[in-house]
């Protein structure tokens, strides 16, 4: 348990940041799920649109410190590869 005023404040700040980060992570996952569903449906136009919508959300997570840069790049690359494969 936090004892000093500074550690009590840090605990409060950490709780607030955790809530914000959790919401941001959830939002990113929602966008990624929409891309996955579009790919599963086989609709290339829908999948491309969903991917374009997901990209800024994913990289916003990087700038906000929720995701690592390489993680976002890897997810984007793999999704783009799967969307591109729909045309074949």
TINUTI-606470 format. One record per residue: residue in three letters; x, y, z of N, C-alpha, C, CB in turn. Coordinates in pm, whole numbers, padded with zeros to 5 digits, always signed. Glycine has a CB too. Layout:
<atoms>
ALAXYZXYZXYZXYZ...
</atoms>
This chain:
<atoms>
UNK+00085-00119+00000+00000+00000+00000+00089+00125+00000-00096+00000+00123UNK+00044+00226-00074+00120+00351-00083+00114+00424+00050+00065+00440-00198UNK+00229+00477+00092+00235+00547+00221+00263+00695+00205+00341+00484+00309UNK+00359+00730+00123+00395+00871+00110+00295+00942+00018+00540+00886+00055UNK+00284+01072+00033+00193+01146-00057+00227+01126-00204+00197+01295-00023UNK+00356+01120-00234+00398+01102-00374+00354+00966-00427+00550+01116-00387UNK+00372+00862-00345+00334+00728-00391+00182+00714-00401+00391+00622-00297UNK+00109+00785-00316-00037+00784-00325-00082+00851-00455-00100+00855-00204UNK-00018+00963-00488-00051+01032-00612-00017+00944-00733+00025+01168-00621UNK+00100+00881-00730+00139+00793-00841+00037+00680-00859+00280+00735-00818UNK-00012+00626-00748-00111+00518-00754-00240+00568-00821-00141+00463-00613UNK-00281+00690-00786-00401+00749-00849-00380+00770-00998-00438+00882-00781UNK-00263+00824-01033-00232+00849-01174-00227+00719-01253-00099+00923-01188UNK-00168+00616-01191-00158+00487-01259-00295+00427-01287-00075+00390-01176UNK-00388+00443-01193-00524+00394-01213-00591+00464-01331-00609+00414-01086UNK-00573+00596-01338-00632+00673-01449-00570+00632-01582-00613+00824-01427UNK-00438+00619-01587-00370+00581-01711-00411+00440-01753-00217+00588-01693UNK-00427+00351-01654-00467+00214-01685-00604+00212-01752-00469+00128-01557UNK-00696+00294-01703-00831+00300-01761-00826+00353-01904-00923+00388-01675UNK-00746+00456-01926-00734+00514-02060-00670+00414-02157-00650+00644-02056UNK-00562+00350-02112-00493+00253-02197-00581+00132-02227-00364+00207-02130UNK-00660+00090-02130-00749-00024-02150-00854+00010-02256-00818-00064-02017UNK-00909+00130-02250-01008+00173-02349-00944+00182-02487-01069+00309-02309UNK-00823+00234-02493-00754+00249-02621-00722+00112-02683-00624+00331-02603UNK-00675+00019-02600-00646-00117-02646-00773-00186-02696-00583-00200-02534UNK-00882-00166-02625-01009-00225-02664-01055-00170-02799-01116-00199-02557UNK-01040-00039-02817-01077+00026-02943-00994-00029-03059-01060+00179-02932UNK-00865-00047-03037-00778-00101-03141-00821-00243-03177-00629-00101-03094UNK-00849-00324-03075-00892-00462-03099-01022-00466-03178-00909-00537-02967UNK-01113-00373-03151-01239-00367-03224-01214-00342-03372-01331-00257-03165UNK-01127-00247-03402-01094-00217-03542-01030-00338-03610-01000-00096-03551UNK-00941-00407-03537-00876-00525-03594-00976-00637-03616-00762-00573-03501UNK-01071-00650-03525-01174-00753-03540-01260-00728-03663-01262-00759-03415UNK-01289-00600-03690-01368-00566-03808-01295-00606-03936-01400-00415-03811UNK-01163-00589-03937-01083-00631-04053-01089-00783-04066-00935-00582-04040UNK-01072-00853-03954-01076-00999-03956-01210-01050-04009-01051-01055-03814UNK-01319-00988-03965-01452-01030-04009-01471-01004-04158-01560-00958-03929UNK-01419-00890-04205-01430-00858-04347-01350-00957-04431-01380-00714-04374UNK-01234-00997-04382-01152-01096-04453-01225-01230-04457-01012-01112-04385UNK-01286-01266-04344-01358-01394-04336-01478-01395-04430-01404-01421-04192UNK-01540-01280-04450-01656-01273-04539-01615-01285-04685-01733-01143-04517UNK-01488-01256-04714-01438-01266-04850-01463-01143-04935-01500-01383-04916UNK-01515-01037-04875-01544-00913-04947-01418-00825-04946-01666-00837-04884UNK-01353-00813-05061-01226-00741-05067-01244-00591-05041-01161-00763-05202UNK-01350-00532-05097-01372-00387-05079-01395-00355-04932-01493-00339-05164UNK-01477-00436-04868-01505-00416-04725-01378-00434-04642-01615-00514-04678UNK-01300-00536-04676-01176-00563-04603-01076-00449-04621-01114-00695-04649UNK-01067-00396-04743-00975-00284-04769-01016-00161-04690-00969-00252-04920UNK-01147-00133-04690-01197-00017-04615-01171-00033-04466-01348+00003-04641UNK-01195-00153-04414-01172-00179-04271-01024-00166-04236-01224-00320-04234UNK-00939-00212-04328-00794-00203-04305-00750-00057-04302-00716-00280-04413UNK-00803+00023-04394-00769+00166-04396-00815+00237-04270-00831+00233-04519UNK-00928+00194-04216-00979+00254-04092-00896+00209-03971-01126+00217-04071UNK-00847+00085-03977-00772+00029-03863-00631+00084-03853-00767-00122-03873UNK-00572+00118-03968-00431+00159-03968-00403+00279-03877-00388+00193-04109UNK-00476+00391-03889-00445+00503-03799-00468+00470-03652-00528+00623-03836UNK-00569+00388-03623-00594+00349-03483-00477+00269-03429-00724+00266-03472UNK-00428+00178-03510-00317+00093-03468-00192+00177-03439-00286-00013-03575UNK-00160+00267-03530-00039+00347-03511-00058+00459-03409+00004+00407-03643UNK-00181+00497-03383-00207+00590-03273-00176+00522-03141-00354+00640-03276UNK-00204+00393-03134-00169+00315-03015-00020+00315-02990-00219+00172-03028UNK+00058+00319-03098+00204+00324-03085+00246+00458-03026+00273+00302-03222UNK+00191+00567-03082+00233+00699-03034+00189+00724-02890+00176+00809-03125UNK+00080+00658-02848+00032+00675-02712+00096+00576-02614-00119+00659-02708UNK+00181+00488-02666+00254+00398-02578+00179+00273-02539+00293+00470-02456UNK+00070+00241-02608-00007+00121-02575+00051-00001-02646-00154+00140-02614UNK+00104+00020-02766+00164-00088-02844+00307-00054-02880+00081-00115-02971UNK+00387-00158-02901+00522-00138-02951+00514-00115-03102+00614-00259-02918UNK+00607-00035-03152+00609+00001-03294+00613-00122-03384+00729+00090-03324UNK+00700-00217-03350+00713-00336-03434+00589-00425-03429+00835-00417-03392UNK+00521-00426-03316+00399-00504-03302+00293-00450-03398+00346-00501-03156UNK+00276-00320-03400+00177-00258-03488+00215-00281-03635+00165-00107-03459UNK+00342-00267-03666+00388-00287-03804+00364-00431-03846+00537-00251-03818UNK+00391-00525-03757+00371-00667-03788+00223-00698-03812+00426-00755-03673UNK+00137-00647-03725-00007-00670-03741-00057-00610-03872-00084-00610-03623UNK-00013-00487-03903-00055-00421-04025-00010-00499-04147-00001-00278-04031UNK+00114-00545-04145+00171-00618-04257+00095-00748-04281+00319-00647-04231UNK+00068-00820-04175+00000-00949-04189-00143-00932-04237+00002-01024-04056UNK-00212-00829-04186-00349-00804-04231-00351-00761-04377-00415-00697-04144UNK-00258-00673-04415-00253-00626-04553-00225-00742-04648-00144-00517-04569UNK-00140-00831-04605-00108-00949-04685-00232-01035-04706+00003-01031-04618UNK-00311-01052-04602-00432-01134-04611-00540-01066-04696-00486-01165-04472UNK-00550-00932-04686-00646-00859-04769-00605-00870-04915-00656-00711-04725UNK-00477-00856-04941-00428-00864-05078-00453-01003-05138-00280-00831-05082UNK-00445-01105-05054-00466-01243-05100-00611-01268-05142-00427-01341-04991UNK-00704-01182-05098-00845-01199-05134-00868-01180-05284-00932-01101-05054UNK-00787-01098-05347-00807-01071-05490-00769-01191-05576-00725-00949-05533UNK-00683-01277-05524-00637-01393-05602-00743-01502-05610-00510-01451-05540
</atoms>
